[in-house]
Amino acid sequence: MWMGKITALILLLFTGQAFGLADPRNLKNTVFTAKVIRILDGDTMEVLYQNTPIKIRLAHIDCPEKRRKQPFGNNAKIALSDLCFGQNVTIQAQKYDRYKRLIAVVINSRKQTVNQEMIKKGMAWHFKKYSTDPLYAQLEIEARRNKVGLWKDAKPTPPWEWRKPKPKAFFL
């Protein structure tokens, strides 16, 4: 009987649940604080939580591709870095995507919602395929109207179009 209780206590201590800490392997639908340790691109970062690195994909937005050299891709990465790199941020986690990144809303140390700030700066599109939030739609409309960031271009290509495979040239 007492062995079972000791085993349960050890398990609680090991997972951090005895101290109210979330399991860093499953953080969906949780709110936690972590330090931003790496910016991968305009909508993806890595945070350190309980000594565990966790990839975060910003919810509601899609940024130009850095990897495939899309215009404004590098600008978006710099903008995200300026908003939160090295800071302790609040992560409002939602779910995991197919790449095992945690989809989340991020609040920086200045109490700014980073996801929204990226749209305001013209560094992201509202990702309507995965978000129906009217606030993000409105922020994009305002950024377009003000020709901020990527909206300076006459016809910027959305990242979901940029990622589509390009047809190979065929020569006879």
C-alpha positions as CSV (number, residue, x, y, z in Angstrom):
1,M,0.0,0.0,0.0
2,W,2.7,2.5,1.0
3,M,4.8,1.5,-2.0
4,G,2.0,2.6,-4.3
5,K,1.8,6.0,-2.6
6,I,5.6,6.5,-2.8
7,T,5.5,5.5,-6.5
8,A,2.7,8.0,-7.2
9,L,4.6,10.8,-5.3
10,I,7.8,10.1,-7.3
11,L,5.8,10.2,-10.5
12,L,4.2,13.5,-9.5
13,L,7.6,15.0,-8.6
14,F,9.2,13.7,-11.8
15,T,6.5,15.2,-14.0
16,G,6.4,18.4,-12.0
17,Q,2.7,18.1,-11.3
18,A,3.3,18.2,-7.5
19,F,4.4,21.8,-7.9
20,G,1.6,22.8,-10.4
21,L,4.0,22.6,-13.4
22,A,2.7,21.5,-16.7
23,D,4.2,18.5,-18.5
24,P,6.5,19.9,-21.1
25,R,5.6,17.0,-23.4
26,N,1.9,18.0,-23.5
27,L,1.2,21.7,-23.2
28,K,-2.0,22.0,-25.3
29,N,-4.7,24.2,-23.8
30,T,-2.3,25.5,-21.2
31,V,-0.9,28.9,-20.3
32,F,2.7,29.1,-19.2
33,T,5.7,31.4,-19.1
34,A,8.9,30.6,-21.0
35,K,12.1,32.3,-22.3
36,V,12.4,32.8,-26.1
37,I,15.7,31.3,-27.0
38,R,15.6,31.1,-30.8
39,I,13.7,32.7,-33.7
40,L,13.3,30.4,-36.7
41,D,11.3,32.6,-39.0
42,G,8.5,35.2,-38.8
43,D,5.9,32.9,-37.2
44,T,8.0,30.2,-35.5
45,M,10.2,30.4,-32.4
46,E,11.7,28.2,-29.8
47,V,11.2,28.8,-26.1
48,L,12.8,27.1,-23.1
49,Y,10.3,25.8,-20.6
50,Q,11.4,23.6,-17.6
51,N,14.8,23.2,-19.3
52,T,13.0,21.8,-22.4
53,P,13.1,23.6,-25.7
54,I,9.7,23.8,-27.3
55,K,8.9,25.0,-30.8
56,I,6.0,27.5,-31.0
57,R,4.1,28.3,-34.1
58,L,2.2,31.6,-33.8
59,A,-1.5,31.1,-34.1
60,H,-3.7,33.1,-36.5
61,I,-0.9,34.3,-38.8
62,D,1.3,33.2,-41.7
63,C,4.5,35.0,-42.5
64,P,6.6,35.2,-45.6
65,E,9.0,32.2,-46.0
66,K,12.6,32.8,-45.0
67,R,13.8,29.4,-46.1
68,R,12.6,29.8,-49.7
69,K,13.7,33.5,-49.9
70,Q,10.3,35.0,-50.2
71,P,10.3,38.8,-50.1
72,F,10.0,40.1,-46.5
73,G,10.8,36.7,-45.1
74,N,14.0,37.9,-43.4
75,N,12.2,41.2,-42.4
76,A,9.5,39.1,-40.6
77,K,12.1,37.1,-38.7
78,I,13.8,40.3,-37.6
79,A,10.4,41.8,-36.6
80,L,9.6,38.8,-34.5
81,S,13.0,38.9,-32.9
82,D,12.6,42.5,-32.0
83,L,9.3,41.8,-30.4
84,C,10.3,38.9,-28.1
85,F,13.8,37.4,-28.4
86,G,15.5,36.8,-25.0
87,Q,12.3,37.7,-23.2
88,N,10.2,35.7,-20.8
89,V,6.8,35.5,-22.6
90,T,3.4,34.2,-21.7
91,I,2.3,31.3,-24.0
92,Q,-1.4,30.7,-24.5
93,A,-1.1,27.3,-26.0
94,Q,-3.8,25.8,-28.2
95,K,-2.8,22.6,-29.8
96,Y,0.0,20.8,-31.7
97,D,0.3,20.9,-35.5
98,R,1.4,18.0,-37.7
99,Y,5.1,19.1,-37.3
100,K,4.7,18.8,-33.4
101,R,5.0,22.6,-33.0
102,L,2.8,24.1,-30.3
103,I,0.3,26.5,-31.9
104,A,0.0,29.5,-29.5
105,V,-0.7,33.1,-28.9
106,V,2.4,34.8,-27.4
107,I,2.4,37.9,-25.0
108,N,5.7,39.6,-24.7
109,S,7.2,41.4,-21.7
110,R,5.6,44.7,-22.9
111,K,2.1,43.0,-22.7
112,Q,1.8,43.1,-26.5
113,T,0.2,40.2,-28.3
114,V,3.0,39.2,-30.6
115,N,0.8,37.5,-33.2
116,Q,-1.3,40.7,-33.6
117,E,1.8,42.9,-33.6
118,M,3.2,40.9,-36.6
119,I,0.1,41.7,-38.6
120,K,0.1,45.4,-37.5
121,K,3.7,45.7,-38.7
122,G,2.8,44.3,-42.1
123,M,4.9,41.2,-41.5
124,A,2.1,38.6,-41.7
125,W,-1.1,37.6,-43.2
126,H,-4.2,36.6,-41.2
127,F,-4.1,32.8,-41.8
128,K,-7.8,32.4,-42.6
129,K,-7.4,28.7,-43.4
130,Y,-6.9,28.1,-39.7
131,S,-8.3,31.2,-38.0
132,T,-11.7,32.9,-38.1
133,D,-10.8,35.6,-35.5
134,P,-12.3,38.9,-36.8
135,L,-9.6,41.0,-35.0
136,Y,-6.8,39.5,-37.0
137,A,-8.8,40.1,-40.2
138,Q,-9.3,43.7,-39.2
139,L,-5.7,44.2,-38.4
140,E,-4.7,42.9,-41.8
141,I,-7.2,45.2,-43.5
142,E,-5.7,48.2,-41.6
143,A,-2.1,47.2,-42.4
144,R,-3.0,46.8,-46.1
145,R,-4.8,50.2,-46.1
146,N,-1.7,51.9,-44.5
147,K,0.7,50.0,-46.9
148,V,2.8,48.9,-43.9
149,G,5.6,46.3,-44.3
150,L,4.9,43.7,-47.1
151,W,1.8,45.7,-48.1
152,K,4.1,48.2,-49.7
153,D,4.4,45.7,-52.6
154,A,1.6,46.0,-55.2
155,K,0.7,42.3,-55.2
156,P,2.5,40.4,-52.4
157,T,2.4,36.6,-52.7
158,P,0.8,34.9,-49.7
159,P,3.1,32.3,-48.1
160,W,0.7,29.4,-48.7
161,E,0.9,30.2,-52.5
162,W,4.7,30.7,-52.3
163,R,5.1,27.2,-50.7
164,K,3.2,25.5,-53.5
165,P,5.6,23.4,-55.7
166,K,6.7,25.3,-58.7
167,P,6.3,23.5,-62.1
168,K,9.6,22.3,-63.5
169,A,10.6,23.8,-66.8
170,F,10.3,21.4,-69.7
171,F,12.6,21.6,-72.6
172,L,12.5,19.5,-75.8
